[in-house]
Amino acid sequence: MKSPRSLLIFIYLAINCLTATILGAQSSFNIRAFGAKGDGQTLDTAAINQAISAAAEAGGGTVEFPSGNYLCHSIQLRSKVTLFIGPGATIIAADPPPIGQPGGFDPAEPNASSQFQDFGHSHWHNSLIWGENLQDVAIIGSGRIYGRGLSRGNGRIALPVNVTPPPAQPGELPPDALAADGPVDFPLRPDLTPGPFSYPNARDTLPDGIGNKAIALKNCRNVTLRDFSILHGGHLGVLATGVDNLTIDNLTIDTNRDGMDIDSCVNVRISNCSVNTPWDDGICLKSSFALGTLRLTENVTITNCFVSGYDEGTLLDGTRQHRIVHRGGSMGRIKLGTEASGGFRNVTISNCVFDHCRGLALEQVDGGSLEDIAISNITMRDVQNAPIFIRLGARLRRPDTTEPGHVRRILIENLVASNVAPEHGILIAGLPGHPIEDVALSNIQIHYAGGGTAEQVARTVPELEKAYPDPYEFGTLPSWGLFARHVKGLRLRGVELRLDKPDARPAITFDDITDVRLSDVELDAVDKQPAWSLINANGLHTHEVTRLPNGVRSTLSVRELR
């Protein structure tokens, strides 16, 4: 016979085991228990949302997607709920209903602040998976999200585009395989009056029932996205706006527009992700006015990531093809901007690989600041335009703003790039009276395709202060390695710029440059061609620089260096 003490211990342990069993049962919610079929034909939306509601009402839990193909429209996340997309499980965006018919994805919510950015960035509910004003949310697991029925903007459904376009005619730019996104397949709204920035745009404003994002999060805290893949994610694979404490880890995104847009977010960790986006940006930080307020994107790290511009789907299937031709080259880059009214601060990018895509883009054109940026250990191959693009412009999509913002304190080191397209070298462009300040480039080696002509040397590069900020808008530059204009406090140390074949243009153009320090700068240069074009270069300090003597010069012109 057990002693009273032993009996009490036995009862205590039994209660604990029973409690653990009950809590364990309550903390896991298999969507098949709520009626999901997973056969790829039955619409499982209701069953999935019921499982999420049950988990939330239990105080939190994990909603499990076992192997299967789950066809659905909008899935609504809840606080303290984790979606676990298990091995072999795929969440498939169903087709929207015909125009005018009920059902489909959740309608886009009203937004009085949509005049400064496009429809896709200004709405969240019209998505495959969305959440608003939530905390402690996660989507994890090795399964897949397939946005088959999503729109990329303009059209009702975005079909995959992997075609070889017709060749360009002599003297013309190559055509886009998807020119202007094709015809609109829904009635345009005649009641919309676009604001000063063409938003809202009737062509871009999708009717109710159509979804255009794989995952959309608004005003959330403590969010984790980990391990799954996204194929064909629509306008945006991941849109996070006003999300604090966001972790994105080990995602593979292979999609037809932006991979992930991190907009007005604070404390963000993006790591170990592979993002293939031939038609738009891969990993993109933004700071728009979509929330109706100016909010910085700050305290962000992007590390150990891969971005590319292969044909859609060919990263995931391993073939890595690139048949599509895009004006300005395939995209797929890491970018800060274009929407930048709130500004960017305290951002690091490290240990990242670029392949067959555009280069780094740091853009502030909407009146905010872009400052305190550190970038290191970057490799690039088959770069479609400028390997480094730093731009201060005056597009000013921001309320009550008439002056450009600031771009300052940028460090870029340990970067190597090969087979860089000949149209653009490194491009750093401020505005007259508004220079980009304190940029340091060190331990950089870039190999350019070359082939520029003498006629291109005489070309005048437009300021384009209000234009969309992309290197291809500037046209072919008059120097092949680096073009810097309206810059103050530029540092180049340990920079090598090489040519794969001869180029008639100078290696470097400096125009309206103040306080420039060059040390150990090596340039390939063709005999009898100038290596430098220096126009209003004030306070130039040089040491061990190709075709420039050691010392200090106050003002130089290209004629002095021929």
C-alpha positions as CSV (number, residue, x, y, z in Angstrom):
1,M,0.0,0.0,0.0
2,K,1.3,3.4,-1.0
3,S,2.0,6.0,1.6
4,P,-0.2,9.2,1.6
5,R,2.9,11.1,0.3
6,S,3.4,8.7,-2.6
7,L,-0.3,8.9,-3.5
8,L,-0.2,12.7,-3.6
9,I,2.9,12.6,-5.8
10,F,1.1,10.1,-8.1
11,I,-2.0,12.2,-8.3
12,Y,0.0,15.3,-9.0
13,L,1.9,13.7,-11.8
14,A,-1.2,12.2,-13.3
15,I,-2.9,15.6,-13.3
16,N,0.1,17.2,-15.0
17,C,0.2,14.5,-17.6
18,L,-3.5,14.9,-18.3
19,T,-3.2,18.7,-18.4
20,A,-0.3,18.4,-20.9
21,T,-2.2,16.0,-23.0
22,I,-5.3,18.3,-23.1
23,L,-3.2,21.4,-23.8
24,G,-1.3,19.6,-26.4
25,A,-4.5,18.6,-28.2
26,Q,-5.7,22.2,-28.0
27,S,-2.5,23.7,-29.2
28,S,-2.5,21.9,-32.6
29,F,-5.3,22.2,-35.1
30,N,-5.2,20.1,-38.2
31,I,-7.2,21.7,-41.0
32,R,-8.5,18.3,-42.2
33,A,-10.3,18.0,-38.9
34,F,-12.3,21.1,-39.9
35,G,-13.3,19.7,-43.3
36,A,-10.4,20.7,-45.6
37,K,-10.0,18.2,-48.5
38,G,-6.6,19.1,-49.9
39,D,-7.5,17.7,-53.3
40,G,-6.7,20.8,-55.3
41,Q,-10.3,21.0,-56.5
42,T,-12.4,21.7,-53.5
43,L,-12.4,25.2,-52.1
44,D,-10.9,24.8,-48.6
45,T,-11.1,28.5,-47.5
46,A,-13.9,28.1,-44.9
47,A,-12.3,25.1,-43.3
48,I,-8.9,26.8,-43.0
49,N,-10.3,30.0,-41.5
50,Q,-12.4,27.9,-39.0
51,A,-9.2,26.1,-37.8
52,I,-7.5,29.5,-37.4
53,S,-10.4,30.9,-35.4
54,A,-10.4,27.8,-33.2
55,A,-6.7,28.2,-32.5
56,A,-7.2,31.9,-31.7
57,E,-10.2,31.2,-29.4
58,A,-8.1,28.6,-27.5
59,G,-5.5,31.4,-26.7
60,G,-3.2,30.4,-29.5
61,G,-1.9,27.4,-31.3
62,T,-0.6,25.9,-34.5
63,V,-2.8,25.3,-37.5
64,E,-1.4,22.4,-39.4
65,F,-1.5,21.9,-43.2
66,P,-0.6,18.2,-43.8
67,S,0.5,17.1,-47.3
68,G,-2.1,18.0,-50.0
69,N,-3.1,20.8,-52.3
70,Y,-5.4,23.3,-50.6
71,L,-7.3,25.5,-53.0
72,C,-8.6,28.7,-51.3
73,H,-9.2,32.4,-51.4
74,S,-8.4,34.8,-48.5
75,I,-7.0,33.2,-45.3
76,Q,-7.2,35.6,-42.4
77,L,-4.5,35.4,-39.8
78,R,-5.1,35.8,-36.1
79,S,-2.9,36.8,-33.1
80,K,-0.9,34.0,-31.4
81,V,-1.5,31.6,-34.3
82,T,1.1,29.8,-36.3
83,L,0.4,28.3,-39.7
84,F,2.6,25.2,-40.3
85,I,2.7,24.3,-44.0
86,G,4.0,20.8,-43.8
87,P,6.2,18.8,-46.2
88,G,4.2,18.2,-49.4
89,A,1.5,20.8,-48.5
90,T,0.7,23.6,-51.0
91,I,-1.7,26.5,-50.4
92,I,-3.0,27.4,-53.9
93,A,-4.7,30.7,-54.7
94,A,-7.9,29.8,-56.5
95,D,-9.1,31.7,-59.5
96,P,-11.3,34.7,-58.7
97,P,-14.9,34.5,-59.8
98,P,-16.0,36.1,-63.1
99,I,-16.3,39.9,-62.9
100,G,-19.6,40.8,-61.3
101,Q,-20.1,37.5,-59.6
102,P,-19.9,37.2,-55.7
103,G,-17.1,35.5,-53.8
104,G,-13.4,35.3,-54.4
105,F,-10.7,37.1,-52.4
106,D,-11.6,39.5,-49.6
107,P,-12.3,43.0,-51.0
108,A,-9.6,45.7,-50.7
109,E,-10.3,47.9,-47.7
110,P,-10.8,51.7,-48.1
111,N,-7.6,53.7,-47.8
112,A,-7.7,57.5,-47.8
113,S,-3.9,57.6,-48.3
114,S,-3.7,55.7,-51.6
115,Q,-2.8,58.7,-53.7
116,F,0.9,58.4,-53.2
117,Q,1.5,54.8,-54.2
118,D,-0.1,52.2,-56.3
119,F,-3.1,50.0,-55.5
120,G,-1.0,47.0,-54.6
121,H,0.9,48.8,-51.9
122,S,-2.1,50.6,-50.5
123,H,-4.4,47.6,-49.6
124,W,-3.8,44.4,-47.7
125,H,-7.1,42.4,-47.4
126,N,-7.2,41.4,-51.1
127,S,-4.6,38.8,-50.6
128,L,-4.2,35.1,-50.3
129,I,-3.0,35.3,-46.7
130,W,-3.4,38.6,-44.7
131,G,-3.4,40.0,-41.2
132,E,-3.9,43.4,-39.6
133,N,-3.3,44.7,-36.1
134,L,-1.9,41.3,-34.9
135,Q,0.9,40.1,-32.7
136,D,2.8,36.9,-32.2
137,V,2.1,35.5,-35.7
138,A,4.1,33.0,-37.7
139,I,4.0,31.1,-41.0
140,I,6.5,28.3,-41.0
141,G,7.2,24.9,-42.6
142,S,8.8,23.5,-45.8
143,G,5.6,23.5,-47.9
144,R,4.7,26.0,-50.6
145,I,2.4,28.9,-51.4
146,Y,1.4,28.9,-55.0
147,G,-0.4,32.1,-56.1
148,R,-1.9,30.6,-59.2
149,G,-5.0,32.7,-59.3
150,L,-3.4,36.0,-58.2
151,S,-3.1,39.2,-60.3
152,R,0.2,41.0,-60.7
153,G,-1.8,44.3,-61.1
154,N,-3.9,45.3,-64.1
155,G,-5.1,41.9,-65.2
156,R,-7.5,39.6,-63.4
157,I,-5.1,36.7,-63.3
158,A,-1.4,36.8,-63.9
159,L,-0.4,33.9,-66.2
160,P,3.2,32.8,-66.1
161,V,5.3,34.6,-68.8
162,N,8.2,32.6,-69.9
163,V,8.5,33.3,-73.6
164,T,11.2,34.4,-76.0
165,P,10.4,37.9,-77.3
166,P,10.9,38.9,-80.9
167,P,14.4,40.3,-81.7
168,A,15.0,44.0,-81.5
169,Q,15.2,46.0,-84.8
170,P,18.6,47.7,-85.5
171,G,19.0,50.8,-83.3
172,E,16.0,49.9,-81.1
173,L,15.7,48.7,-77.5
174,P,14.8,45.0,-77.2
175,P,11.0,44.6,-76.6
176,D,9.6,43.4,-73.3
177,A,8.0,40.0,-73.4
178,L,5.2,41.4,-71.3
179,A,4.6,44.9,-72.8
180,A,2.5,47.1,-70.4
181,D,1.2,44.0,-68.7
182,G,-1.2,43.2,-71.6
183,P,-4.8,44.2,-71.9
184,V,-7.0,44.9,-68.9
185,D,-9.6,42.1,-68.6
186,F,-12.1,43.9,-66.4
187,P,-14.1,47.2,-66.7
188,L,-12.2,50.3,-65.7
189,R,-13.8,52.5,-63.0
190,P,-14.9,55.8,-64.5
191,D,-15.5,57.3,-61.0
192,L,-11.9,57.5,-59.9
193,T,-10.1,60.9,-60.0
194,P,-6.4,60.3,-59.9
195,G,-4.4,62.6,-57.6
196,P,-1.2,64.5,-58.6
197,F,0.8,61.3,-58.8
198,S,-1.8,59.4,-61.0
199,Y,-3.1,57.3,-58.1
200,P,-5.6,55.8,-57.7
201,N,-5.3,54.6,-61.2
202,A,-8.4,53.0,-62.8
203,R,-6.2,50.5,-64.7
204,D,-4.5,49.4,-61.5
205,T,-7.5,49.4,-59.1
206,L,-8.7,45.8,-59.1
207,P,-12.4,45.0,-58.6
208,D,-13.6,43.1,-55.5
209,G,-12.9,39.4,-55.6
210,I,-9.5,39.6,-57.2
211,G,-6.4,39.0,-55.1
212,N,-2.9,40.3,-55.9
213,K,-0.6,39.4,-53.0
214,A,0.5,36.1,-51.5
215,I,1.0,37.4,-48.0
216,A,0.1,40.9,-46.7
217,L,0.6,42.2,-43.2
218,K,-0.4,45.6,-41.8
219,N,0.4,47.1,-38.4
220,C,1.6,43.8,-36.7
221,R,4.2,42.9,-34.1
222,N,6.4,39.9,-33.6
223,V,6.0,38.1,-36.9
224,T,8.1,35.2,-38.2
225,L,8.1,33.8,-41.8
226,R,10.3,30.8,-42.2
227,D,11.3,27.9,-44.5
228,F,8.5,27.8,-47.0
229,S,8.5,28.8,-50.7
230,I,6.4,31.1,-52.8
231,L,5.8,30.4,-56.5
232,H,4.0,33.0,-58.7
233,G,3.1,35.4,-55.9
234,G,1.3,38.1,-57.9
235,H,2.0,41.8,-57.4
236,L,3.8,41.1,-54.1
237,G,5.0,37.8,-52.7
238,V,5.3,39.4,-49.2
239,L,4.0,42.8,-48.3
240,A,4.8,43.9,-44.7
241,T,3.7,47.4,-43.8
242,G,4.1,48.9,-40.4
243,V,5.4,45.6,-39.0
244,D,7.8,45.7,-36.1
245,N,10.0,42.8,-34.9
246,L,9.8,40.9,-38.2
247,T,11.9,37.8,-39.0
248,I,12.1,36.4,-42.5
249,D,14.3,33.4,-42.7
250,N,15.1,30.7,-45.3
251,L,12.3,31.6,-47.8
252,T,12.6,30.7,-51.5
253,I,10.5,33.1,-53.6
254,D,10.2,32.6,-57.4
255,T,7.6,35.1,-58.7
256,N,6.4,37.4,-61.3
257,R,6.8,40.8,-59.6
258,D,8.3,41.9,-56.3
259,G,9.5,39.2,-54.0
260,M,9.2,40.9,-50.7
261,D,8.4,44.6,-49.9
262,I,9.3,45.7,-46.3
263,D,7.5,49.0,-45.9
264,S,7.7,51.4,-42.9
265,C,8.9,48.5,-40.7
266,V,11.2,48.6,-37.7
267,N,13.5,45.9,-36.4
268,V,13.6,43.5,-39.3
269,R,15.8,40.5,-39.9
270,I,16.0,39.0,-43.4
271,S,18.3,36.0,-43.7
272,N,19.1,33.0,-45.8
273,C,16.5,33.8,-48.5
274,S,16.6,33.1,-52.3
275,V,14.5,35.4,-54.3
276,N,14.0,35.2,-58.1
277,T,12.1,38.1,-59.7
278,P,12.7,38.7,-63.4
279,W,10.0,41.4,-63.7
280,D,10.5,43.4,-60.5
281,D,12.6,43.8,-57.4
282,G,13.7,40.9,-55.3
283,I,14.2,42.2,-51.7
284,C,12.9,45.7,-51.5
285,L,12.7,48.1,-48.5
286,K,10.1,50.9,-48.9
287,S,8.8,53.7,-46.7
288,S,5.6,54.8,-48.3
289,F,2.7,56.9,-47.1
290,A,0.3,54.0,-47.3
291,L,-0.5,54.1,-43.6
292,G,-1.3,57.8,-43.8
293,T,1.8,58.8,-41.8
294,L,5.5,59.2,-42.4
295,R,7.3,56.3,-40.8
296,L,10.9,55.3,-41.1
297,T,12.0,51.8,-42.2
298,E,14.9,51.3,-39.8
299,N,17.1,48.8,-37.9
300,V,17.1,46.3,-40.7
301,T,19.6,43.6,-41.5
302,I,19.7,41.6,-44.8
303,T,22.2,38.8,-44.8
304,N,23.1,35.6,-46.5
305,C,20.6,36.1,-49.3
306,F,20.5,35.4,-53.1
307,V,18.7,37.4,-55.7
308,S,18.3,36.7,-59.4
309,G,16.4,37.5,-62.5
310,Y,16.0,34.1,-64.1
311,D,12.7,33.1,-65.9
312,E,9.9,32.7,-63.4
313,G,9.8,29.2,-61.9
314,T,13.3,28.2,-63.0
315,L,15.0,28.9,-59.7
316,L,12.6,26.5,-58.0
317,D,12.9,23.8,-60.7
318,G,16.7,24.2,-60.8
319,T,17.1,25.0,-64.5
320,R,17.9,28.7,-64.0
321,Q,17.0,29.9,-67.5
322,H,17.0,33.4,-68.8
323,R,15.3,33.7,-72.1
324,I,13.2,36.7,-71.4
325,V,14.4,40.2,-72.5
326,H,13.4,43.2,-70.3
327,R,14.2,46.8,-70.9
328,G,17.0,47.7,-68.5
329,G,17.7,44.0,-68.0
330,S,16.1,41.5,-65.7
331,M,15.5,42.9,-62.2
332,G,15.7,40.7,-59.1
333,R,17.9,43.2,-57.2
334,I,18.1,44.4,-53.6
335,K,16.7,47.9,-53.4
336,L,15.9,50.7,-50.9
337,G,13.0,52.7,-52.6
338,T,11.3,53.6,-54.8
339,E,8.6,54.7,-52.3
340,A,10.6,56.5,-49.7
341,S,8.6,59.3,-48.1
342,G,9.3,58.2,-44.5
343,G,13.0,57.4,-45.1
344,F,15.5,54.7,-44.3
345,R,18.0,54.5,-41.4
346,N,20.3,52.0,-39.9
347,V,20.3,49.3,-42.6
348,T,23.0,46.6,-43.1
349,I,23.3,44.3,-46.1
350,S,25.9,41.6,-46.0
351,N,27.0,38.3,-47.6
352,C,24.6,38.5,-50.5
353,V,24.9,37.1,-54.1
354,F,23.4,38.7,-57.2
355,D,23.1,36.7,-60.5
356,H,21.6,37.7,-63.8
357,C,19.9,40.8,-62.4
358,R,20.3,44.5,-61.7
359,G,22.6,45.7,-59.0
360,L,22.2,47.4,-55.6
361,A,19.9,50.4,-55.7
362,L,19.7,53.0,-52.9
363,E,17.1,55.5,-53.8
364,Q,15.6,58.5,-52.0
365,V,13.3,60.5,-54.3
366,D,10.3,61.3,-52.0
367,G,11.7,63.9,-49.6
368,G,12.8,61.7,-46.7
369,S,16.3,60.7,-45.6
370,L,18.4,57.7,-46.5
371,E,21.3,57.5,-44.1
372,D,23.6,55.2,-42.1
373,I,23.7,52.3,-44.6
374,A,26.5,49.7,-44.4
375,I,26.9,47.1,-47.2
376,S,29.6,44.4,-47.3
377,N,30.7,41.1,-48.9
378,I,28.6,41.2,-52.1
379,T,29.2,39.2,-55.2
380,M,27.5,39.8,-58.6
381,R,27.6,38.1,-62.0
382,D,25.9,39.1,-65.3
383,V,24.8,42.5,-63.9
384,Q,22.1,44.0,-66.2
385,N,22.8,47.6,-65.4
386,A,24.6,49.7,-62.7
387,P,26.2,47.4,-60.1
388,I,25.8,50.2,-57.6
389,F,23.1,52.9,-58.0
390,I,22.7,55.7,-55.4
391,R,20.1,58.3,-56.2
392,L,18.8,61.5,-54.6
393,G,15.8,62.8,-56.7
394,A,12.8,65.0,-56.3
395,R,9.8,63.0,-57.4
396,L,8.3,63.9,-54.0
397,R,5.4,61.5,-53.6
398,R,4.8,62.8,-50.1
399,P,2.3,65.4,-48.6
400,D,3.4,69.0,-48.1
401,T,6.9,68.5,-49.5
402,T,8.7,70.8,-51.9
403,E,12.4,70.0,-51.2
404,P,14.5,66.8,-51.8
405,G,15.5,64.8,-48.8
406,H,19.0,63.6,-47.9
407,V,21.2,60.7,-48.9
408,R,24.3,60.4,-46.6
409,R,26.7,58.2,-44.7
410,I,26.8,55.1,-46.9
411,L,29.6,52.5,-46.7
412,I,30.0,49.8,-49.4
413,E,33.0,47.4,-49.1
414,N,34.2,44.0,-50.3
415,L,32.2,43.9,-53.5
416,V,33.1,41.9,-56.7
417,A,31.2,41.9,-60.0
418,S,31.7,40.5,-63.4
419,N,30.2,40.8,-66.8
420,V,28.6,44.1,-66.0
421,A,26.4,45.5,-68.9
422,P,28.2,48.3,-70.8
423,E,25.5,51.0,-70.5
424,H,26.2,51.9,-66.9
425,G,29.0,51.8,-64.4
426,I,28.6,52.7,-60.8
427,L,26.1,55.6,-60.9
428,I,25.9,58.1,-58.0
429,A,23.5,61.0,-58.8
430,G,22.4,63.8,-56.6
431,L,20.8,67.1,-57.6
432,P,22.2,70.6,-58.1
433,G,22.4,72.2,-54.7
434,H,21.4,68.9,-53.0
435,P,24.5,66.6,-53.1
436,I,24.7,63.0,-51.9
437,E,27.1,63.1,-49.0
438,D,29.7,60.9,-47.4
439,V,29.9,57.8,-49.6
440,A,32.8,55.4,-49.1
441,L,33.6,52.6,-51.6
442,S,36.4,50.3,-50.6
443,N,37.9,46.9,-51.7
444,I,35.8,46.8,-54.8
445,Q,36.6,44.9,-58.1
446,I,34.3,45.2,-61.1
447,H,34.7,43.8,-64.6
448,Y,32.7,45.5,-67.3
449,A,31.7,44.2,-70.7
450,G,33.1,47.3,-72.5
451,G,32.4,48.3,-76.1
452,G,31.4,51.9,-75.6
453,T,31.9,54.4,-78.4
454,A,33.4,57.8,-78.9
455,E,29.9,59.2,-79.7
456,Q,28.7,58.2,-76.3
457,V,31.4,60.3,-74.6
458,A,29.8,63.6,-75.8
459,R,26.4,62.7,-74.6
460,T,24.8,65.0,-72.0
461,V,23.2,63.0,-69.1
462,P,19.9,64.6,-68.1
463,E,19.2,65.4,-64.4
464,L,15.8,63.6,-64.4
465,E,14.9,65.0,-61.0
466,K,11.3,63.9,-61.1
467,A,11.7,60.7,-63.2
468,Y,11.4,57.1,-61.9
469,P,14.8,56.3,-60.4
470,D,16.4,53.6,-62.4
471,P,19.8,53.5,-64.2
472,Y,18.2,52.7,-67.6
473,E,16.3,56.0,-67.4
474,F,19.6,57.9,-67.7
475,G,20.6,56.2,-70.9
476,T,24.1,55.1,-71.8
477,L,26.5,57.0,-69.7
478,P,29.6,58.8,-71.0
479,S,32.0,56.8,-68.8
480,W,32.1,53.1,-68.4
481,G,33.2,52.5,-64.8
482,L,31.8,55.3,-62.5
483,F,29.7,58.3,-63.1
484,A,29.3,60.6,-60.0
485,R,27.5,64.0,-60.1
486,H,26.5,66.3,-57.3
487,V,28.3,64.4,-54.6
488,K,30.2,65.7,-51.5
489,G,32.6,63.7,-49.5
490,L,33.2,60.7,-51.8
491,R,35.9,58.1,-50.8
492,L,37.4,55.4,-53.1
493,R,39.9,53.1,-51.6
494,G,41.2,49.8,-53.1
495,V,38.9,50.1,-56.2
496,E,39.7,48.2,-59.4
497,L,37.6,48.8,-62.5
498,R,38.4,46.4,-65.4
499,L,37.3,46.0,-69.0
500,D,36.6,42.7,-70.9
501,K,37.0,44.5,-74.2
502,P,38.1,48.0,-75.2
503,D,35.8,51.0,-74.5
504,A,36.2,54.5,-76.0
505,R,34.8,56.3,-73.0
506,P,36.7,57.5,-69.9
507,A,36.6,55.1,-67.0
508,I,35.3,57.7,-64.5
509,T,33.3,61.0,-64.8
510,F,33.2,63.4,-61.8
511,D,30.8,66.3,-62.3
512,D,30.1,68.8,-59.5
513,I,32.1,66.9,-56.9
514,T,33.5,68.3,-53.6
515,D,36.0,66.8,-51.2
516,V,36.9,63.6,-53.1
517,R,39.6,61.3,-51.8
518,L,41.0,58.5,-54.0
519,S,43.6,55.9,-52.8
520,D,44.8,52.8,-54.6
521,V,42.4,53.2,-57.6
522,E,43.3,51.0,-60.6
523,L,41.6,51.5,-64.0
524,D,41.8,49.8,-67.3
525,A,42.3,52.4,-70.0
526,V,42.8,52.1,-73.7
527,D,45.9,53.9,-75.1
528,K,45.2,57.4,-76.4
529,Q,41.8,57.5,-74.6
530,P,41.3,59.6,-71.4
531,A,40.9,57.7,-68.2
532,W,39.1,60.6,-66.5
533,S,36.5,63.2,-67.1
534,L,36.7,65.7,-64.3
535,I,34.3,68.7,-64.3
536,N,34.1,71.0,-61.3
537,A,35.9,68.5,-59.1
538,N,36.8,70.6,-56.1
539,G,39.1,69.4,-53.4
540,L,40.5,66.3,-55.1
541,H,42.9,64.2,-53.0
542,T,44.8,61.4,-54.8
543,H,47.3,58.7,-53.9
544,E,48.3,55.8,-56.2
545,V,45.6,56.4,-58.8
546,T,45.8,55.4,-62.4
547,R,46.6,58.3,-64.7
548,L,46.4,60.9,-61.9
549,P,49.4,62.2,-60.0
550,N,49.7,62.0,-56.3
551,G,48.7,65.2,-54.5
552,V,45.8,67.6,-54.3
553,R,44.1,69.6,-57.0
554,S,41.3,72.1,-56.5
555,T,39.6,72.1,-59.8
556,L,40.2,70.0,-62.9
557,S,38.7,69.7,-66.3
558,V,38.9,66.8,-68.8
559,R,41.1,68.8,-71.1
560,E,43.9,68.7,-68.6
561,L,44.1,64.9,-68.5
562,R,44.1,64.0,-72.2
